[in-house]
């Protein structure tokens, strides 16, 4: 990356917006200068307060919740830099470890209810979201949790209120978000974490209502989209054209063979 491996024999280790450059002695200054040049071309800047040159094993540096430097084996008393040489030392976490165990979002419980009148029109929509408290700050790394290392135990799942309110126009709408001090499942933080599960739950429930009144699910959305929302209506129209949408009542009545199409069941 950045040509550092080719020109300086260096290796770049990144995680989110943090990185470590591994290089041979005497190459650190050149590697750091090269990084500044590349970041400048990208209209970015290096955080000089957090950036420094560390000579290992004489010095130590922190990365991903671990301190790297000279370590000693509790079994043999020998020292080393790489944990692989001493299996009883703490192994440095890798990105694959974090993504392999991370739940990819905060634990969320969503309760949705709607009322239909005699004609099948939606008269009210009510939703409750039970979500962890906290803004988009630090969360405990899974590697530190599995290693039983000290942690602050912050939830901080990020902006998980996003898109909790329904985007369709119903006569009566009530949306309540309950912020939880603790959760039985480990939270995680990702970009726009609320929009994924919140939008998915809302749209799935829209499909269930359309099925209850035997209405085409796409046309059902058009009916309850605000007429002034021209962009939303254009998206639905474009989607129907691209998908070659077969307008029909939901769920699909015709069933042939061993595959059932056009039905979703949520529990």
C-alpha positions as CSV (number, residue, x, y, z in Angstrom):
1,X,0.0,0.0,0.0
2,X,1.2,3.5,-0.9
3,X,4.2,1.8,-2.6
4,X,5.9,1.5,0.8
5,X,6.5,-2.2,0.5
6,X,8.1,-1.8,-2.9
7,X,10.2,1.3,-2.3
8,X,11.2,0.9,1.4
9,X,10.6,-2.7,2.2
10,X,7.9,-1.6,4.7
11,X,4.5,-3.1,5.6
12,X,1.4,-1.2,6.5
13,X,-1.0,-2.6,9.1
14,X,-4.4,-0.8,9.2
15,X,-7.6,-0.9,11.3
16,X,-10.2,1.7,10.6
17,X,-8.4,5.0,10.7
18,X,-5.4,3.7,12.7
19,X,-2.3,2.3,11.2
20,X,1.2,1.0,12.0
21,X,4.1,1.0,9.5
22,X,6.6,-1.8,10.0
23,X,10.0,-1.2,8.5
24,X,13.7,-2.0,8.9
25,X,16.0,0.2,11.0
26,X,17.0,3.4,9.3
27,X,13.9,3.5,7.1
28,X,11.3,4.9,9.6
29,X,11.8,8.6,8.8
30,X,11.5,8.0,5.0
31,X,8.4,5.8,5.5
32,X,6.8,8.5,7.7
33,X,7.6,11.2,5.2
34,X,6.2,9.1,2.3
35,X,3.0,8.6,4.3
36,X,2.7,12.4,4.8
37,X,3.1,13.0,1.1
38,X,0.4,10.4,0.2
39,X,-2.0,11.7,2.8
40,X,-1.5,15.2,1.5
41,X,-2.4,14.1,-2.0
42,X,-5.6,12.6,-0.6
43,X,-6.4,16.0,1.2
44,X,-5.8,14.3,4.5
45,X,-3.5,15.0,7.4
46,X,-1.5,12.8,9.7
47,X,-2.3,13.3,13.4
48,X,1.1,14.4,14.5
49,X,0.2,14.2,18.2
50,X,-0.5,10.5,18.0
51,X,2.2,9.7,15.4
52,X,5.7,8.7,16.5
53,X,8.7,6.5,15.5
54,X,9.2,3.6,17.9
55,X,12.2,1.3,17.9
56,X,11.3,-2.2,19.1
57,X,12.2,-3.9,21.3
58,X,13.7,-0.9,23.1
59,X,10.4,1.0,23.0
60,X,6.7,0.1,23.1
61,X,3.6,1.2,21.2
62,X,-0.1,0.6,21.6
63,X,-2.3,-0.7,18.9
64,X,-5.8,-2.2,19.0
65,X,-5.8,-2.3,22.8
66,X,-2.5,-4.1,23.1
67,X,1.0,-2.9,24.0
68,X,3.7,-4.2,21.7
69,X,7.3,-4.4,22.7
70,X,9.6,-6.7,24.6
71,X,7.6,-9.4,26.4
72,X,8.7,-12.2,28.7
73,X,7.4,-15.7,28.9
74,X,5.9,-16.6,32.3
75,X,6.9,-20.2,31.6
76,X,10.5,-19.9,30.4
77,X,11.5,-16.3,31.3
78,X,12.7,-15.7,27.8
79,X,11.9,-12.5,26.1
80,X,10.8,-11.9,22.6
81,X,8.9,-9.5,20.3
82,X,6.7,-11.9,18.3
83,X,4.1,-13.8,20.4
84,X,4.3,-16.7,18.0
85,X,7.7,-17.6,19.4
86,X,6.2,-18.1,22.8
87,X,2.7,-19.6,22.7
88,X,2.0,-18.7,26.3
89,X,2.3,-15.0,25.5
90,X,-0.6,-12.9,24.4
91,X,-1.2,-13.2,20.7
92,X,-1.6,-10.0,18.8
93,X,-5.2,-9.6,17.5
94,X,-5.8,-9.5,13.8
95,X,-8.6,-7.8,11.9
96,X,-10.0,-11.2,11.0
97,X,-10.4,-12.0,14.7
98,X,-12.4,-8.8,15.3
99,X,-14.7,-9.2,12.3
100,X,-15.1,-13.0,12.9
101,X,-16.6,-12.4,16.4
102,X,-18.1,-9.0,16.1
103,X,-22.0,-9.0,15.9
104,X,-21.9,-6.3,13.2
105,X,-24.3,-4.0,15.0
106,X,-26.1,-3.2,18.3
107,X,-28.6,-5.7,19.8
108,X,-32.0,-4.3,19.1
109,X,-35.6,-5.4,19.9
110,X,-38.3,-3.9,17.7
111,X,-42.0,-4.2,18.4
112,X,-44.3,-3.0,15.6
113,X,-48.1,-2.6,15.5
114,X,-50.6,-1.3,13.0
115,X,-54.4,-0.8,12.9
116,X,-56.6,-1.3,9.8
117,X,-60.1,-0.1,9.4
118,X,-63.0,-2.1,7.8
119,X,-61.9,-1.0,4.3
120,X,-58.3,-2.2,4.9
121,X,-56.8,1.2,5.2
122,X,-54.0,1.8,7.7
123,X,-55.3,4.2,10.4
124,X,-52.4,4.0,12.9
125,X,-48.8,2.8,13.1
126,X,-47.0,2.3,16.4
127,X,-43.4,1.2,17.0
128,X,-41.2,0.6,20.0
129,X,-37.4,0.3,19.8
130,X,-35.4,-1.2,22.6
131,X,-31.8,-0.2,22.0
132,X,-28.5,0.3,23.9
133,X,-27.7,3.8,25.2
134,X,-24.6,5.7,24.1
135,X,-23.4,7.8,21.3
136,X,-20.8,6.9,18.6
137,X,-17.7,6.7,20.9
138,X,-15.4,3.8,21.9
139,X,-16.6,0.2,22.3
140,X,-14.6,-2.7,23.8
141,X,-12.7,-4.7,21.2
142,X,-13.7,-8.3,21.1
143,X,-10.1,-9.5,21.2
144,X,-9.7,-7.7,24.6
145,X,-13.0,-9.2,25.8
146,X,-12.1,-12.7,24.9
147,X,-8.6,-12.3,26.5
148,X,-10.3,-11.0,29.7
149,X,-8.3,-7.8,29.6
150,X,-9.3,-4.6,31.4
151,X,-12.0,-2.6,29.6
152,X,-14.3,0.3,30.2
153,X,-17.4,-1.7,29.2
154,X,-19.0,1.0,27.2
155,X,-22.0,0.4,25.0
156,X,-21.6,3.4,22.6
157,X,-23.2,1.7,19.6
158,X,-23.5,4.8,17.6
159,X,-26.5,6.5,15.8
160,X,-28.9,3.6,16.2
161,X,-32.0,5.9,16.2
162,X,-31.6,6.5,12.5
163,X,-34.7,5.6,10.4
164,X,-36.6,4.3,13.4
165,X,-39.5,6.5,12.4
166,X,-41.5,5.2,9.5
167,X,-41.2,7.1,6.2
168,X,-44.7,6.5,5.0
169,X,-47.7,8.8,5.5
170,X,-50.3,7.3,7.9
171,X,-53.0,9.3,9.8
172,X,-51.5,8.4,13.2
173,X,-47.9,7.5,13.9
174,X,-46.2,6.9,17.3
175,X,-42.6,5.9,17.6
176,X,-40.8,5.4,20.9
177,X,-37.2,4.5,21.5
178,X,-36.2,3.0,24.8
179,X,-32.5,3.4,25.7
180,X,-31.1,0.4,27.6
181,X,-28.4,0.8,30.3
182,X,-27.3,-2.8,29.8
183,X,-28.0,-5.5,27.2
184,X,-27.6,-9.3,27.3
185,X,-25.8,-9.3,24.0
186,X,-22.5,-7.6,23.2
187,X,-23.0,-4.3,21.2
188,X,-20.8,-3.3,18.3
189,X,-20.3,-0.2,16.3
190,X,-20.5,0.2,12.5
191,X,-21.2,3.0,10.1
192,X,-24.9,4.1,10.3
193,X,-25.7,1.0,12.5
194,X,-29.3,2.0,13.1
195,X,-30.4,2.2,9.5
196,X,-29.9,-1.5,8.8
197,X,-32.1,-3.2,11.3
198,X,-34.6,-0.4,11.8
199,X,-35.3,0.0,8.1
200,X,-35.4,-3.8,7.6
201,X,-37.9,-4.2,10.4
202,X,-40.1,-1.4,9.2
203,X,-40.1,-2.5,5.6
204,X,-40.8,-6.2,6.5
205,X,-43.8,-5.1,8.5
206,X,-45.1,-3.0,5.6
207,X,-45.0,-6.3,3.5
208,X,-47.0,-8.1,6.2
209,X,-49.6,-5.3,6.2
210,X,-49.8,-5.5,2.4
211,X,-50.3,-9.2,2.6
212,X,-53.1,-8.8,5.2
213,X,-55.1,-6.6,2.9
214,X,-54.1,-8.6,-0.2
215,X,-52.5,-5.5,-1.9
216,X,-49.5,-5.4,-4.2
217,X,-46.6,-4.6,-1.8
218,X,-45.0,-2.0,-4.1
219,X,-48.3,-0.3,-4.9
220,X,-49.0,-0.4,-1.2
221,X,-45.9,1.7,-0.6
222,X,-46.9,4.1,-3.4
223,X,-50.3,4.6,-1.8
224,X,-48.8,5.6,1.6
225,X,-45.9,7.7,0.3
226,X,-46.4,11.4,0.8
227,X,-47.4,12.9,-2.7
228,X,-45.0,15.7,-2.1
229,X,-42.1,13.2,-1.8
230,X,-41.4,13.1,-5.5
231,X,-38.0,11.6,-5.0
232,X,-39.4,8.7,-3.1
233,X,-42.1,8.0,-5.7
234,X,-39.5,8.2,-8.4
235,X,-37.4,5.6,-6.6
236,X,-40.3,3.2,-6.4
237,X,-41.2,3.7,-10.0
238,X,-37.6,3.2,-11.1
239,X,-37.4,0.1,-8.9
240,X,-40.5,-1.4,-10.5
241,X,-39.1,-0.8,-14.0
242,X,-35.6,-2.3,-13.2
243,X,-37.1,-5.3,-11.5
244,X,-39.7,-5.8,-14.2
245,X,-42.2,-5.9,-11.3
246,X,-45.2,-8.2,-11.8
247,X,-48.0,-6.3,-10.1
248,X,-50.1,-8.7,-8.0
249,X,-51.7,-9.1,-4.6
250,X,-49.5,-10.3,-1.8
251,X,-48.8,-13.1,-1.0
252,X,-48.4,-14.8,-4.4
253,X,-51.3,-17.3,-4.9
254,X,-49.7,-19.6,-7.5
255,X,-47.4,-22.2,-6.0
256,X,-45.6,-24.6,-8.3
257,X,-42.9,-27.1,-7.6
258,X,-40.9,-27.2,-4.4
259,X,-40.1,-23.5,-4.3
260,X,-42.4,-21.0,-2.6
261,X,-41.9,-17.4,-4.0
262,X,-43.1,-14.1,-2.8
263,X,-43.5,-14.9,0.9
264,X,-41.7,-13.8,4.0
265,X,-42.4,-15.0,7.5
266,X,-41.0,-13.3,10.5
267,X,-40.9,-14.6,14.1
